[in-house]
Amino acid sequence: MKTDSTDEKALLKGLALNDRNSVETIYKLFYNMVQSLIINNNGTADDARDIFQETVIVLYEKAKTGSFELNCQLKTYVYSVSRRLWLKKLQQQQKFLPSMNNLEETVPVEEEVESNSQRNAEFQMMEKALLHLGEPCRSLIEAFYLQKKNMTDIAGHFGYTNADNAKNQKYKCLMRLRKLFFAEFKNNNV
C-alpha cells in the first residue's frame, strides 16, 4: 500500500481522534517494516510489537497536538522513531548492535523519544511507589483505577461500612501513594 501526503494527513487526523480504521491502516502500512528492522537487528517478534506500539503512541501524541507538521513521508517518520526507540532499548540492554547500513533516510526524533522515555520512567517510579504502598491501599487503588470498580463494590469487598468510608480511605491511600511517588521522583532526579 502506498500513501500520498493527503492520505497521511487524514491518517494522522484519524489517529488523533482514536479512529480505529486509521490505527489499523497505520498498522497494515508500517508494522512489517518495523518488525523487519527489529528482527534484523538482534530483536524478537515481541520486541517488534513493543517498539511498534511505542512508536504509535509517539505518533498519536504528536498528532493529538494538532500542530504537528510532517516534514517527510509518514513511513520515514515511523521508521525513524522505531529505529531510535530500538537503539535506545539495545543500549539499555547493553547488547551489541551490528552496523545498520543501507537504512532508509531518517529524521530527527530525539524529542519524541525522550518524552516517551521520561513518561516510561515516571510509570516505573509509580509502579515502584505502588509496591511500597502496602495493603490494603494497593488493592483498593487497583480496584478503583485498574479494575474500574465503583465505591459501593469496593466498600463491600474491603469491609467498609459504606461507599463514603471507602472513598475517604481511597483518598488517604492516594495521598500516601503521592508522597511515595514524589520521594521516588526526587531520588531519581537528584
HELIX and SHEET records of a PDB file:
HELIX    1   1 SER A    5  ALA A   16  1                                  12    
HELIX    2   2 ARG A   20  ILE A   39  1                                  20    
HELIX    3   3 ALA A   45  THR A   65  1                                  21    
HELIX    4   4 LEU A   74  GLN A   93  1                                  20    
HELIX    5   5 GLU A  110  LEU A  133  1                                  24    
HELIX    6   6 CYS A  137  ILE A  141  1                                   5    
HELIX    7   7 GLU A  142  LEU A  146  3                                   5    
HELIX    8   8 MET A  151  PHE A  158  1                                   8    
HELIX    9   9 ALA A  163  ASN A  188  1                                  26    
END                                                                             
